[in-house]
């Protein structure tokens, strides 16, 4: 798989993890930047039978499932978008999808999707066992919005504090994300409602 850099949605793309390695402990970022690879023995990649497009199931056996190196730093004014398509198995209370060793990040659990650093909580809870598309567009200057399957699900004007994202697929409370994850993508800009629908 290759990124078509001339596509409008490639603008500002800084992370693109497909989780299609099928084994081992290295996860590769398709953008090819220096932060392209994360490694951690706690990540287990196995074949997934969930359907077309899923090439691996992701489960995590440690509290720090996958380590980003170097970390993705952000400030109170950072604008960004995070996107994934996953199936939450629901056996975890707080499963960090993309976050930091400190108490910040994006969590999904039995109740909601929480974009902790932007003080944003989804209105709709994940449908357990169902593949769903989640997108969080963070724009502290205008508004932060969560989209579920292309439809705006929650928004606020909450401010973002500074920090750094340095891990994925784990939880600071020693609980792991349990389920299947097709990909994770991050942009260094907020995506528009039209772009969210396009995805």
N, C-alpha and C positions, 0 to 999 in steps of 0.2 A: 504494500500500500504506500502511496505517495501523496503528499499534500499538493493541491493545485494552487500555487501561491498567487495566481492571477485572479482567483475567485474572490468576490467581495467579502465573504465570510472568513477568508484567510487573513484579512487585515487585523493586526493586533493579536493574532494567535500566538501564545507563548508556551502553552502546554498542550500536548495531544497524546494521551496514553491509550492505546488500543487493547492492552492486556491480551495479546494474541501470541505470547511467547510459548505457550503450551507446557512449560516446565521451567525449572531452575528458579533462581532468586533475583534475577535482574529484570527490571521493567524499563522499557525504552520509550523515550519521548520522540515522537515522529517529527517534531519541529527541528530537531538536530542542533539545538543550541547547547552551550556547555552544561546546562542543568539537565541534559537529555536523559540521563540514566539514574534510576534509583535502585538500590539493592538492599535487601534485608532477608535473612534466613527465615523470617516468620511468615513470608508470603508464599502460599502454595497455589500454583496455577495448574488447573486440570481441565480437561475437555468438558464443555457444557452441552447439555441436550435440550436447552430451552427453546431453540428454534433458530431460524435464519438470522445471521448477523452476530450471534454470540459464539465466540471462538474459545472462550475459557471461563471457568468459574473462579472466583476469587474468594478465598477464605483466609483468615489470619489467625495465627496461633499465639502471637505475642502482643504485648501492649503497644508496641511500636512496629506496626505491620510493614511499612515501607517508608524509607527515609529519603527525602529530597535533598540533593546536594548539588549546588548550593541551594539555600532556601529562597523562596520567593518573598521578598520584603514588600511591605506596603505601609502607607502613611494614612493619616486621618482623611486625606483628600483623594486617596487612590480610587480610581474607577476601574471596575473589572467585571467579568462575567464568568461564571462557572457552570458547566453543563455535564450531565451524565445520563445514561439510560441503564437502569438496573432493576433487579428483582430483589426486594427485601424479604428475607425469610422470617424476620420478626422475632428471632430468638435472642436478640440483643436489645438492651434497654437504650443505650446510647452508642451508636456506631459512627465513628468519625469517618467521613468520606474524604475530606480534604481539610487539613488543619495544621495545628501547631502543638508543640509539646506543652505550651502554656494553655490556659483555659480559653481557647478561641478556636474557631473553625466552623465547618459545616457538618452538621450531624443529621442522621436520619434514624428514627426509632419508631416504636409502635404508635406514637401519638402524632408526630409532626416532622416536617423538615425544618431544621433550625439553622439559620445563618447567624451564628452567635456574634461574630464581630460586627455585624450590621444591625443587630437587635431586631431581626426579622424572623418571623415564625409563620410557616404555611398555615392556611386555613384548613386545608384538607389533609387527612392522615394518609400515609401510604396504604395502598391496597396490597395486603400481604400475598405473596406468591404470584403477583402480576407484574409484568414488565412495564415500567413507567419511565417517562422522559421528564427530567427535572432540570430547570434552568434558573439560576439566580443572577440577576443583573444589578450590580451595585454601583450606584451613582450618588454619593453623599451630597452633591450639589443640588440634585433634583429629587430623586426618589430611588429607593431600593425595591425591586420587584421580584417575586418568585413566580415562575410559570410552571404549570403542570400540564404535560401533553399539549403545549402550545397555547394554553389559556392562562391569563393572569389569575393567580390564586391568592396572592397577598401582596401588600405594598406598605411602605412607610417612608418617612423622611428621616429615619434614624442616622446618626452620625457614626462613622467608622473610626475606631482607634487604631493606632499604628501597631505593627507587629510583623511576624514572619511566618509563612506557611512552610513547614519542614517535614510533614509526614502525611501519609494517606492510609486508608483502609485499616484503621485501628481506633482506639479510644483511650483518652487519658485516664478513664476510670477503670482500666484493666478489663474493659469489655470490647469485643470485636464486632466489626460489621459482618453480618452473616447473610449471605445471599450471593447473587451473581451480578457482575458489573461488566457491561460491554465496553465502555470507554469513559474517559474523563478528559474534558477540554477546558482550557482557561484562556480568556482574552484579557488584554490589558486595557480594555475599554468596555463601557456598558453597551450591550446589544439593544437594538430597538425592538418594539413589539412586533414589527414586521419581520425582522430577522429571527426573532424567537419562534414565530409561526413557521418560518421557512425551515427551521431546523426540525 
